[in-house]
Amino acid sequence: MQTNFSIEQLNDKENQSSEKIFRKCVHCGYCNATCPTFHLLGDELDGPRGRIYLIKDMLENQKKPSERIVKHIDRCLSCCSCMTTCPSGVNYMHIIDHGRNYIEKYYQRPFIDRHIRNILSIVIPNHHLFRLAGFFTKFVKPFKFLFSKKIKGMITLMPTNFPKKEMKDKTVYPVENGNKIARVALLTGCVQKVISPQINEATIRLLNRHGVEVVVPKKINCCGSLNHHLGKENSAHKEFKNNILHWYDEYSKDGLDAIISNTSGCGTTIKDYGFIFRGDVELENKAKKISELTKDISEYLSDNLKLNFKDNNKVYKIAYHSACSMQHGQKIHSKPIDLLKKTGNEILEIPDGHFCCGSAGTYNMLQAEIADKLLNEKVKNIEKIKPDIISTGNIGCITQIANGTNIPILHTIEILDWNTGGPKPKLLSNL
């Protein structure tokens, strides 16, 4: 693709990176074939190729973003399916991030939309505020019919009951048998530790049983993904910087063999810290190191540990949903499936498994209509193969899919923990 950035524009590192990416695009349109929004809406501008043209034009000509442009950019799920398909290696993720940051700087959103996005950016990454919001939502839900469609959808999606943690909060979780073979840091997340603390607990138990000490630095909360994908660059970078400095301090002080993410959406962003802070005198090298150390839990288990699986009394049919951030963002697909197969259960492939479930961070709140259509397609394909259990590696997917089916859905680590000596997940008490 021909570009027309001025020399002055190319002095900006973001323009410089995006220009190189634009040049790789050959207009082939393979990306559209796997894009969920193009699949649903059929509009060229709701596919990656169309969005690339919109962003390129906007950046080159320093255009003020129009309502039309923002509409099409906002509809992007950031599922990165297009990147898996692209034969030219176009890093669409970095293009869409640049476009969103530009829109946030130069576009004045309507009052309601602007304030909804601001509230989400403040409340969701803060687990205290998130819990408080859930408490108040409990009283609002009976009256949700009084609110606008978008607000009504957010009220519906907001959890109001939070499970109790079974583990005490610690900075260090030592190995069970005293035979330590590795030391890792665990990102416990913002939303996850509130609505599904059992995922972190299963992760810690399994690692501890297999000789891995787990560290949970107190000052690390959110990975920064949410604000990053909302185009709120300043807020996201504060979270990024905080995480980099605290993890690097832990790495320098006592050593870390890995930083574990058990939420694939978070892991995808952390693995991108090195790119985000390229050229930053203070943080570039530290950010690169943090990105290098970061592993999805399935990736770490597959590459570093020999798990001690117990014999099954019963064989379950498990449908594995590969989150977009897992299969497209991190290019991890076979490792969680191979681990699940070692449990002795029957692992089922979901038809059209490359399509998004519609969660995508805050997408199911901000683009509820499209998200609902994607959810319905995903659930239809899952129920077609009649599994006993659904497994996935991302809290957003778990929450989204659970809203569309009664089939129990678990994080992959919960199944692996159970099959290596941990407790049976409470959700499966009737199975």
C-alpha positions as a Markdown table, in Angstrom:
| # | Residue | x | y | z |
|---|---|---|---|---|
| 1 | Met | 0.0 | 0.0 | 0.0 |
| 2 | Gln | 1.4 | 3.4 | -1.0 |
| 3 | Thr | 1.7 | 5.9 | 1.8 |
| 4 | Asn | 2.0 | 9.7 | 1.8 |
| 5 | Phe | 3.2 | 10.7 | 5.3 |
| 6 | Ser | 5.3 | 13.8 | 5.4 |
| 7 | Ile | 8.9 | 13.7 | 6.8 |
| 8 | Glu | 7.6 | 15.8 | 9.8 |
| 9 | Gln | 4.8 | 13.2 | 10.4 |
| 10 | Leu | 7.3 | 10.4 | 10.3 |
| 11 | Asn | 9.3 | 11.9 | 13.2 |
| 12 | Asp | 6.4 | 10.7 | 15.4 |
| 13 | Lys | 7.2 | 7.1 | 16.4 |
| 14 | Glu | 3.5 | 6.0 | 16.2 |
| 15 | Asn | 3.2 | 7.3 | 12.6 |
| 16 | Gln | 6.5 | 5.8 | 11.8 |
| 17 | Ser | 5.4 | 2.3 | 13.0 |
| 18 | Ser | 2.0 | 2.5 | 11.4 |
| 19 | Glu | 3.5 | 3.7 | 8.0 |
| 20 | Lys | 5.6 | 0.5 | 7.9 |
| 21 | Ile | 2.6 | -1.6 | 8.6 |
| 22 | Phe | 0.4 | 0.1 | 6.0 |
| 23 | Arg | 3.1 | -0.6 | 3.4 |
| 24 | Lys | 2.8 | -4.3 | 4.0 |
| 25 | Cys | -0.9 | -4.4 | 3.1 |
| 26 | Val | -1.5 | -5.6 | -0.5 |
| 27 | His | -5.3 | -5.0 | -0.5 |
| 28 | Cys | -5.9 | -8.8 | -1.0 |
| 29 | Gly | -8.9 | -8.9 | 1.3 |
| 30 | Tyr | -8.1 | -12.3 | 2.9 |
| 31 | Cys | -8.6 | -10.5 | 6.3 |
| 32 | Asn | -12.3 | -9.9 | 5.6 |
| 33 | Ala | -12.9 | -13.6 | 5.1 |
| 34 | Thr | -12.2 | -14.3 | 8.8 |
| 35 | Cys | -13.5 | -11.0 | 10.3 |
| 36 | Pro | -16.5 | -11.5 | 12.6 |
| 37 | Thr | -18.0 | -8.0 | 12.0 |
| 38 | Phe | -17.5 | -8.2 | 8.2 |
| 39 | His | -19.2 | -11.7 | 8.4 |
| 40 | Leu | -22.2 | -10.2 | 10.2 |
| 41 | Leu | -22.5 | -6.8 | 8.6 |
| 42 | Gly | -21.1 | -7.3 | 5.1 |
| 43 | Asp | -19.8 | -3.7 | 4.9 |
| 44 | Glu | -16.2 | -3.2 | 3.6 |
| 45 | Leu | -15.6 | -0.6 | 6.2 |
| 46 | Asp | -16.5 | -3.1 | 9.0 |
| 47 | Gly | -13.7 | -5.3 | 7.9 |
| 48 | Pro | -9.9 | -4.9 | 8.5 |
| 49 | Arg | -9.1 | -3.7 | 5.0 |
| 50 | Gly | -11.7 | -1.0 | 5.1 |
| 51 | Arg | -10.6 | 0.1 | 8.6 |
| 52 | Ile | -7.0 | 0.3 | 7.5 |
| 53 | Tyr | -8.0 | 2.7 | 4.7 |
| 54 | Leu | -10.0 | 4.8 | 7.1 |
| 55 | Ile | -7.1 | 5.0 | 9.7 |
| 56 | Lys | -4.5 | 5.7 | 7.0 |
| 57 | Asp | -6.5 | 8.5 | 5.5 |
| 58 | Met | -7.2 | 10.0 | 8.9 |
| 59 | Leu | -3.6 | 9.9 | 10.0 |
| 60 | Glu | -2.0 | 11.0 | 6.7 |
| 61 | Asn | -4.3 | 13.9 | 6.3 |
| 62 | Gln | -4.6 | 14.7 | 10.0 |
| 63 | Lys | -8.3 | 14.6 | 9.7 |
| 64 | Lys | -10.6 | 15.3 | 12.5 |
| 65 | Pro | -12.4 | 11.9 | 13.1 |
| 66 | Ser | -16.0 | 11.9 | 11.8 |
| 67 | Glu | -18.9 | 10.1 | 13.4 |
| 68 | Arg | -18.9 | 7.7 | 10.4 |
| 69 | Ile | -15.2 | 6.8 | 10.9 |
| 70 | Val | -15.6 | 6.4 | 14.6 |
| 71 | Lys | -18.6 | 4.1 | 14.2 |
| 72 | His | -16.6 | 1.6 | 12.0 |
| 73 | Ile | -13.5 | 1.7 | 14.2 |
| 74 | Asp | -15.5 | 1.2 | 17.3 |
| 75 | Arg | -17.1 | -1.9 | 15.8 |
| 76 | Cys | -13.7 | -3.7 | 15.7 |
| 77 | Leu | -13.5 | -6.5 | 18.3 |
| 78 | Ser | -9.6 | -6.5 | 18.3 |
| 79 | Cys | -9.9 | -10.3 | 17.9 |
| 80 | Cys | -6.9 | -10.3 | 15.6 |
| 81 | Ser | -8.4 | -13.0 | 13.5 |
| 82 | Cys | -7.3 | -11.0 | 10.5 |
| 83 | Met | -3.7 | -11.2 | 11.6 |
| 84 | Thr | -3.8 | -15.0 | 11.6 |
| 85 | Thr | -5.2 | -15.0 | 8.0 |
| 86 | Cys | -3.0 | -12.2 | 6.5 |
| 87 | Pro | -0.4 | -13.6 | 4.1 |
| 88 | Ser | 1.6 | -10.3 | 4.2 |
| 89 | Gly | 2.1 | -10.1 | 8.0 |
| 90 | Val | 0.2 | -6.9 | 8.5 |
| 91 | Asn | 0.1 | -6.1 | 12.3 |
| 92 | Tyr | -3.5 | -4.9 | 12.3 |
| 93 | Met | -3.5 | -4.8 | 16.2 |
| 94 | His | -1.0 | -1.9 | 16.2 |
| 95 | Ile | -2.9 | -0.1 | 13.5 |
| 96 | Ile | -6.3 | -0.3 | 15.3 |
| 97 | Asp | -4.6 | 0.8 | 18.6 |
| 98 | His | -3.1 | 3.8 | 16.9 |
| 99 | Gly | -6.5 | 4.7 | 15.4 |
| 100 | Arg | -8.2 | 4.5 | 18.7 |
| 101 | Asn | -5.7 | 6.7 | 20.4 |
| 102 | Tyr | -6.0 | 9.3 | 17.7 |
| 103 | Ile | -9.9 | 9.2 | 18.0 |
| 104 | Glu | -9.7 | 9.6 | 21.7 |
| 105 | Lys | -7.5 | 12.7 | 21.3 |
| 106 | Tyr | -9.4 | 14.4 | 18.5 |
| 107 | Tyr | -13.0 | 13.3 | 18.6 |
| 108 | Gln | -15.7 | 14.6 | 21.0 |
| 109 | Arg | -18.0 | 11.7 | 21.6 |
| 110 | Pro | -21.7 | 12.3 | 22.5 |
| 111 | Phe | -22.2 | 13.1 | 26.2 |
| 112 | Ile | -23.7 | 9.7 | 27.2 |
| 113 | Asp | -21.3 | 7.6 | 25.2 |
| 114 | Arg | -18.3 | 9.6 | 26.5 |
| 115 | His | -19.4 | 9.2 | 30.2 |
| 116 | Ile | -20.1 | 5.5 | 29.8 |
| 117 | Arg | -16.6 | 4.9 | 28.5 |
| 118 | Asn | -15.1 | 7.0 | 31.3 |
| 119 | Ile | -17.0 | 5.1 | 33.9 |
| 120 | Leu | -16.0 | 1.7 | 32.5 |
| 121 | Ser | -12.3 | 2.8 | 32.3 |
| 122 | Ile | -12.3 | 3.8 | 36.0 |
| 123 | Val | -14.6 | 1.2 | 37.5 |
| 124 | Ile | -13.6 | -2.1 | 35.8 |
| 125 | Pro | -9.8 | -2.0 | 36.4 |
| 126 | Asn | -10.3 | -1.2 | 40.1 |
| 127 | His | -11.5 | -4.3 | 41.9 |
| 128 | His | -12.8 | -2.3 | 44.9 |
| 129 | Leu | -15.0 | 0.0 | 42.7 |
| 130 | Phe | -16.0 | -3.0 | 40.6 |
| 131 | Arg | -17.3 | -4.8 | 43.6 |
| 132 | Leu | -19.1 | -1.7 | 44.8 |
| 133 | Ala | -20.7 | -1.2 | 41.4 |
| 134 | Gly | -22.0 | -4.8 | 41.5 |
| 135 | Phe | -23.5 | -4.2 | 45.0 |
| 136 | Phe | -25.4 | -1.1 | 43.7 |
| 137 | Thr | -26.5 | -2.9 | 40.5 |
| 138 | Lys | -28.3 | -5.4 | 42.6 |
| 139 | Phe | -30.8 | -2.7 | 43.6 |
| 140 | Val | -31.0 | -1.2 | 40.1 |
| 141 | Lys | -31.7 | -4.5 | 38.1 |
| 142 | Pro | -35.4 | -4.6 | 38.8 |
| 143 | Phe | -35.8 | -1.2 | 37.3 |
| 144 | Lys | -33.5 | -1.7 | 34.3 |
| 145 | Phe | -36.4 | -1.3 | 31.9 |
| 146 | Leu | -36.4 | 2.5 | 32.7 |
| 147 | Phe | -32.9 | 2.9 | 31.2 |
| 148 | Ser | -31.7 | 3.2 | 27.6 |
| 149 | Lys | -30.8 | 0.1 | 25.6 |
| 150 | Lys | -27.1 | 0.5 | 26.2 |
| 151 | Ile | -27.4 | 1.1 | 29.9 |
| 152 | Lys | -29.9 | -1.7 | 30.2 |
| 153 | Gly | -27.3 | -4.1 | 28.6 |
| 154 | Met | -24.6 | -3.0 | 31.0 |
| 155 | Ile | -26.9 | -3.6 | 34.0 |
| 156 | Thr | -27.7 | -7.1 | 32.6 |
| 157 | Leu | -24.1 | -8.0 | 32.2 |
| 158 | Met | -22.9 | -6.6 | 35.6 |
| 159 | Pro | -22.5 | -9.4 | 38.2 |
| 160 | Thr | -24.1 | -8.8 | 41.5 |
| 161 | Asn | -23.0 | -11.8 | 43.5 |
| 162 | Phe | -19.3 | -12.5 | 44.0 |
| 163 | Pro | -18.0 | -15.8 | 45.2 |
| 164 | Lys | -15.9 | -15.9 | 48.4 |
| 165 | Lys | -12.2 | -16.6 | 48.1 |
| 166 | Glu | -11.0 | -19.8 | 49.6 |
| 167 | Met | -7.3 | -18.9 | 49.8 |
| 168 | Lys | -5.9 | -16.1 | 51.9 |
| 169 | Asp | -4.2 | -13.3 | 50.0 |
| 170 | Lys | -0.4 | -13.7 | 50.2 |
| 171 | Thr | 2.6 | -12.2 | 48.5 |
| 172 | Val | 4.3 | -15.6 | 48.2 |
| 173 | Tyr | 2.7 | -19.0 | 47.9 |
| 174 | Pro | 5.4 | -21.6 | 48.6 |
| 175 | Val | 5.6 | -25.1 | 47.1 |
| 176 | Glu | 3.8 | -27.9 | 48.9 |
| 177 | Asn | 6.6 | -30.4 | 49.2 |
| 178 | Gly | 9.5 | -28.0 | 49.7 |
| 179 | Asn | 11.2 | -29.1 | 46.5 |
| 180 | Lys | 11.1 | -25.8 | 44.6 |
| 181 | Ile | 12.1 | -26.0 | 40.9 |
| 182 | Ala | 10.9 | -22.6 | 39.7 |
| 183 | Arg | 9.6 | -19.2 | 40.8 |
| 184 | Val | 6.9 | -17.3 | 38.9 |
| 185 | Ala | 4.8 | -14.1 | 39.3 |
| 186 | Leu | 1.1 | -14.4 | 38.8 |
| 187 | Leu | -1.1 | -11.7 | 37.4 |
| 188 | Thr | -4.4 | -12.2 | 39.4 |
| 189 | Gly | -6.2 | -9.5 | 37.3 |
| 190 | Cys | -8.8 | -6.9 | 38.1 |
| 191 | Val | -12.2 | -8.4 | 37.2 |
| 192 | Gln | -11.1 | -12.1 | 37.5 |
| 193 | Lys | -10.2 | -12.0 | 41.1 |
| 194 | Val | -13.6 | -10.5 | 41.9 |
| 195 | Ile | -15.9 | -12.6 | 39.9 |
| 196 | Ser | -13.9 | -15.9 | 39.6 |
| 197 | Pro | -11.3 | -16.1 | 42.3 |
| 198 | Gln | -11.3 | -19.9 | 41.9 |
| 199 | Ile | -9.3 | -19.5 | 38.6 |
| 200 | Asn | -6.3 | -17.9 | 40.4 |
| 201 | Glu | -6.7 | -20.4 | 43.3 |
| 202 | Ala | -6.6 | -23.4 | 40.9 |
| 203 | Thr | -3.5 | -21.9 | 39.2 |
| 204 | Ile | -1.7 | -21.5 | 42.4 |
| 205 | Arg | -2.6 | -24.9 | 43.7 |
| 206 | Leu | -1.5 | -26.7 | 40.5 |
| 207 | Leu | 1.8 | -24.8 | 40.4 |
| 208 | Asn | 2.6 | -25.3 | 44.1 |
| 209 | Arg | 1.9 | -29.0 | 43.8 |
| 210 | His | 4.4 | -29.3 | 40.9 |
| 211 | Gly | 7.2 | -27.4 | 42.6 |
| 212 | Val | 6.6 | -23.8 | 41.5 |
| 213 | Glu | 6.6 | -21.0 | 44.0 |
| 214 | Val | 4.1 | -18.3 | 43.1 |
| 215 | Val | 4.6 | -14.6 | 43.8 |
| 216 | Val | 1.7 | -12.1 | 43.7 |
| 217 | Pro | 3.1 | -8.5 | 43.9 |
| 218 | Lys | 0.6 | -6.4 | 45.9 |
| 219 | Lys | 0.9 | -3.3 | 43.8 |
| 220 | Ile | 0.0 | -5.0 | 40.5 |
| 221 | Asn | -3.7 | -5.0 | 39.7 |
| 222 | Cys | -4.8 | -4.5 | 36.0 |
| 223 | Cys | -2.7 | -5.3 | 33.0 |
| 224 | Gly | -3.9 | -2.1 | 31.3 |
| 225 | Ser | -5.8 | -3.8 | 28.4 |
| 226 | Leu | -9.1 | -2.2 | 29.0 |
| 227 | Asn | -8.0 | 1.4 | 28.9 |
| 228 | His | -5.6 | 0.5 | 26.1 |
| 229 | His | -8.4 | -0.7 | 23.8 |
| 230 | Leu | -10.6 | 2.2 | 24.8 |
| 231 | Gly | -7.9 | 4.5 | 23.4 |
| 232 | Lys | -7.2 | 6.0 | 26.8 |
| 233 | Glu | -3.5 | 6.0 | 26.3 |
| 234 | Asn | -2.4 | 8.0 | 29.4 |
| 235 | Ser | -4.4 | 5.8 | 31.8 |
| 236 | Ala | -3.2 | 2.6 | 30.1 |
| 237 | His | 0.5 | 3.7 | 30.1 |
| 238 | Lys | 0.3 | 4.5 | 33.9 |
| 239 | Glu | -0.9 | 0.9 | 34.4 |
| 240 | Phe | 1.8 | -0.5 | 32.0 |
| 241 | Lys | 4.6 | 1.4 | 33.7 |
| 242 | Asn | 3.5 | 0.4 | 37.2 |
| 243 | Asn | 3.5 | -3.3 | 36.2 |
| 244 | Ile | 6.8 | -3.1 | 34.4 |
| 245 | Leu | 8.6 | -1.5 | 37.3 |
| 246 | His | 7.2 | -3.8 | 40.0 |
| 247 | Trp | 7.7 | -7.0 | 38.0 |
| 248 | Tyr | 11.2 | -6.0 | 37.0 |
| 249 | Asp | 12.0 | -5.2 | 40.6 |
| 250 | Glu | 10.8 | -8.7 | 41.6 |
| 251 | Tyr | 12.8 | -10.2 | 38.7 |
| 252 | Ser | 16.0 | -8.3 | 39.7 |
| 253 | Lys | 15.7 | -8.9 | 43.4 |
| 254 | Asp | 14.8 | -12.6 | 43.8 |
| 255 | Gly | 14.5 | -13.8 | 40.2 |
| 256 | Leu | 11.5 | -14.9 | 38.1 |
| 257 | Asp | 11.4 | -17.8 | 35.7 |
| 258 | Ala | 8.1 | -16.4 | 34.2 |
| 259 | Ile | 5.2 | -14.0 | 34.6 |
| 260 | Ile | 2.1 | -16.1 | 34.4 |
| 261 | Ser | -1.1 | -14.8 | 32.9 |
| 262 | Asn | -4.2 | -17.0 | 33.1 |
| 263 | Thr | -6.3 | -14.5 | 31.2 |
| 264 | Ser | -5.3 | -14.6 | 27.5 |
| 265 | Gly | -6.5 | -11.0 | 26.9 |
| 266 | Cys | -4.2 | -9.7 | 29.6 |
| 267 | Gly | -1.3 | -11.9 | 28.3 |
| 268 | Thr | -1.6 | -10.6 | 24.8 |
| 269 | Thr | -1.2 | -7.0 | 26.0 |
| 270 | Ile | 1.7 | -7.7 | 28.4 |
| 271 | Lys | 3.5 | -9.5 | 25.6 |
| 272 | Asp | 3.2 | -6.2 | 23.7 |
| 273 | Tyr | 4.8 | -4.0 | 26.4 |
| 274 | Gly | 8.1 | -4.2 | 24.6 |
| 275 | Phe | 6.6 | -2.7 | 21.4 |
| 276 | Ile | 4.6 | -0.1 | 23.3 |
| 277 | Phe | 7.7 | 1.3 | 25.1 |
| 278 | Arg | 10.1 | 1.0 | 22.1 |
| 279 | Gly | 12.4 | 4.0 | 22.2 |
| 280 | Asp | 11.6 | 4.8 | 25.8 |
| 281 | Val | 14.9 | 5.5 | 27.5 |
| 282 | Glu | 13.7 | 4.5 | 31.0 |
| 283 | Leu | 11.5 | 1.6 | 30.1 |
| 284 | Glu | 12.4 | 0.0 | 26.8 |
| 285 | Asn | 14.7 | -2.7 | 28.1 |
| 286 | Lys | 12.6 | -3.5 | 31.1 |
| 287 | Ala | 9.4 | -3.7 | 29.1 |
| 288 | Lys | 11.1 | -6.1 | 26.6 |
| 289 | Lys | 12.2 | -8.3 | 29.5 |
| 290 | Ile | 8.7 | -8.3 | 31.0 |
| 291 | Ser | 7.2 | -9.3 | 27.6 |
| 292 | Glu | 9.8 | -12.1 | 27.2 |
| 293 | Leu | 9.0 | -13.5 | 30.7 |
| 294 | Thr | 5.2 | -13.4 | 30.2 |
| 295 | Lys | 3.6 | -16.8 | 29.5 |
| 296 | Asp | 0.0 | -18.0 | 29.3 |
| 297 | Ile | -0.6 | -20.6 | 32.0 |
| 298 | Ser | -1.2 | -23.3 | 29.3 |
| 299 | Glu | 2.0 | -22.2 | 27.5 |
| 300 | Tyr | 4.1 | -22.4 | 30.7 |
| 301 | Leu | 2.7 | -25.8 | 31.8 |
| 302 | Ser | 3.2 | -27.3 | 28.4 |
| 303 | Asp | 6.8 | -26.1 | 28.0 |
| 304 | Asn | 8.1 | -26.4 | 31.6 |
| 305 | Leu | 6.2 | -28.9 | 33.7 |
| 306 | Lys | 5.3 | -32.6 | 33.6 |
| 307 | Leu | 1.9 | -32.7 | 35.2 |
| 308 | Asn | 0.9 | -35.6 | 37.4 |
| 309 | Phe | -2.5 | -36.6 | 36.1 |
| 310 | Lys | -4.8 | -38.9 | 38.1 |
| 311 | Asp | -7.0 | -41.7 | 36.7 |
| 312 | Asn | -10.5 | -40.6 | 35.7 |
| 313 | Asn | -13.5 | -42.3 | 37.1 |
| 314 | Lys | -15.6 | -40.7 | 34.4 |
| 315 | Val | -14.9 | -39.4 | 30.9 |
| 316 | Tyr | -16.4 | -36.1 | 30.1 |
| 317 | Lys | -16.9 | -34.5 | 26.6 |
| 318 | Ile | -15.2 | -31.1 | 26.8 |
| 319 | Ala | -15.6 | -28.4 | 24.1 |
| 320 | Tyr | -12.5 | -26.2 | 24.0 |
| 321 | His | -13.2 | -22.6 | 23.0 |
| 322 | Ser | -9.9 | -20.9 | 22.0 |
| 323 | Ala | -10.2 | -17.3 | 22.9 |
| 324 | Cys | -9.3 | -14.8 | 20.1 |
| 325 | Ser | -6.5 | -13.4 | 22.3 |
| 326 | Met | -5.2 | -16.9 | 22.7 |
| 327 | Gln | -5.3 | -18.3 | 19.2 |
| 328 | His | -4.9 | -15.0 | 17.2 |
| 329 | Gly | -3.2 | -12.6 | 19.7 |
| 330 | Gln | -0.7 | -15.0 | 21.2 |
| 331 | Lys | -0.7 | -17.7 | 18.5 |
| 332 | Ile | -1.3 | -20.4 | 21.1 |
| 333 | His | -3.8 | -23.1 | 20.0 |
| 334 | Ser | -2.6 | -26.7 | 20.4 |
| 335 | Lys | -1.0 | -26.4 | 23.8 |
| 336 | Pro | -4.2 | -26.1 | 25.9 |
| 337 | Ile | -5.9 | -28.7 | 23.8 |
| 338 | Asp | -3.0 | -31.2 | 24.3 |
| 339 | Leu | -3.0 | -30.6 | 28.0 |
| 340 | Leu | -6.8 | -31.2 | 28.2 |
| 341 | Lys | -6.3 | -34.4 | 26.2 |
| 342 | Lys | -3.9 | -35.7 | 28.8 |
| 343 | Thr | -6.7 | -35.6 | 31.4 |
| 344 | Gly | -8.3 | -38.6 | 29.6 |
| 345 | Asn | -11.4 | -36.7 | 28.7 |
| 346 | Glu | -12.8 | -36.4 | 25.1 |
| 347 | Ile | -11.9 | -33.0 | 23.7 |
| 348 | Leu | -14.3 | -31.7 | 21.0 |
| 349 | Glu | -13.6 | -29.1 | 18.3 |
| 350 | Ile | -16.1 | -26.3 | 18.1 |
| 351 | Pro | -17.3 | -25.5 | 14.5 |
| 352 | Asp | -16.1 | -22.1 | 13.2 |
| 353 | Gly | -13.9 | -21.9 | 16.3 |
| 354 | His | -11.9 | -19.0 | 14.9 |
| 355 | Phe | -14.9 | -16.7 | 15.3 |
| 356 | Cys | -15.2 | -14.4 | 18.4 |
| 357 | Cys | -17.8 | -15.0 | 21.1 |
| 358 | Gly | -18.5 | -11.2 | 21.3 |
| 359 | Ser | -16.9 | -10.5 | 24.7 |
| 360 | Ala | -13.8 | -8.6 | 23.7 |
| 361 | Gly | -13.2 | -6.6 | 26.9 |
| 362 | Thr | -16.0 | -4.0 | 27.1 |
| 363 | Tyr | -17.3 | -4.7 | 23.6 |
| 364 | Asn | -20.3 | -6.6 | 24.8 |
| 365 | Met | -21.3 | -3.5 | 26.8 |
| 366 | Leu | -20.5 | -0.9 | 24.1 |
| 367 | Gln | -21.6 | -2.9 | 21.1 |
| 368 | Ala | -24.3 | -5.1 | 22.6 |
| 369 | Glu | -26.2 | -5.8 | 19.4 |
| 370 | Ile | -23.2 | -7.2 | 17.5 |
| 371 | Ala | -21.9 | -9.0 | 20.6 |
| 372 | Asp | -25.3 | -10.7 | 21.1 |
| 373 | Lys | -25.3 | -12.0 | 17.5 |
| 374 | Leu | -21.8 | -13.4 | 17.8 |
| 375 | Leu | -22.7 | -15.0 | 21.1 |
| 376 | Asn | -25.7 | -16.7 | 19.6 |
| 377 | Glu | -23.6 | -18.1 | 16.8 |
| 378 | Lys | -21.0 | -19.3 | 19.2 |
| 379 | Val | -23.5 | -21.0 | 21.5 |
| 380 | Lys | -25.3 | -22.6 | 18.5 |
| 381 | Asn | -22.0 | -24.1 | 17.4 |
| 382 | Ile | -21.1 | -25.3 | 20.9 |
| 383 | Glu | -24.5 | -26.9 | 21.6 |
| 384 | Lys | -24.3 | -28.6 | 18.1 |
| 385 | Ile | -21.5 | -30.9 | 19.4 |
| 386 | Lys | -23.3 | -31.6 | 22.8 |
| 387 | Pro | -20.4 | -31.2 | 25.3 |
| 388 | Asp | -20.7 | -31.9 | 29.0 |
| 389 | Ile | -18.3 | -29.0 | 29.8 |
| 390 | Ile | -16.9 | -26.0 | 28.0 |
| 391 | Ser | -13.3 | -25.0 | 28.6 |
| 392 | Thr | -11.5 | -21.7 | 27.7 |
| 393 | Gly | -8.6 | -19.6 | 28.9 |
| 394 | Asn | -10.1 | -16.1 | 29.2 |
| 395 | Ile | -12.4 | -14.7 | 31.8 |
| 396 | Gly | -14.2 | -12.5 | 29.3 |
| 397 | Cys | -15.2 | -15.5 | 27.2 |
| 398 | Ile | -16.3 | -17.4 | 30.2 |
| 399 | Thr | -18.6 | -14.6 | 31.3 |
| 400 | Gln | -19.9 | -14.0 | 27.8 |
| 401 | Ile | -20.6 | -17.7 | 26.9 |
| 402 | Ala | -22.2 | -18.4 | 30.3 |
| 403 | Asn | -24.8 | -15.8 | 29.5 |
| 404 | Gly | -25.9 | -17.8 | 26.5 |
| 405 | Thr | -26.0 | -21.4 | 27.6 |
| 406 | Asn | -26.6 | -23.6 | 30.6 |
| 407 | Ile | -23.6 | -25.9 | 29.8 |
| 408 | Pro | -21.1 | -25.3 | 32.6 |
| 409 | Ile | -18.0 | -23.4 | 31.4 |
| 410 | Leu | -14.7 | -23.5 | 33.2 |
| 411 | His | -11.2 | -22.1 | 32.8 |
| 412 | Thr | -8.8 | -24.7 | 31.4 |
| 413 | Ile | -6.7 | -24.4 | 34.5 |
| 414 | Glu | -9.7 | -25.5 | 36.7 |
| 415 | Ile | -10.0 | -28.7 | 34.7 |
| 416 | Leu | -6.2 | -29.3 | 34.9 |
| 417 | Asp | -6.1 | -28.6 | 38.6 |
| 418 | Trp | -9.0 | -31.0 | 39.2 |
| 419 | Asn | -7.3 | -33.8 | 37.1 |
| 420 | Thr | -4.0 | -33.4 | 38.9 |
| 421 | Gly | -5.2 | -33.7 | 42.5 |
| 422 | Gly | -7.2 | -30.5 | 43.1 |
| 423 | Pro | -10.8 | -30.3 | 44.1 |
| 424 | Lys | -13.7 | -30.9 | 41.7 |
| 425 | Pro | -15.0 | -27.5 | 40.5 |
| 426 | Lys | -18.2 | -26.5 | 42.3 |
| 427 | Leu | -19.8 | -25.8 | 39.0 |
| 428 | Leu | -19.6 | -29.5 | 38.2 |
| 429 | Ser | -21.2 | -30.7 | 41.4 |
| 430 | Asn | -24.2 | -32.1 | 39.5 |
| 431 | Leu | -22.1 | -33.9 | 36.8 |
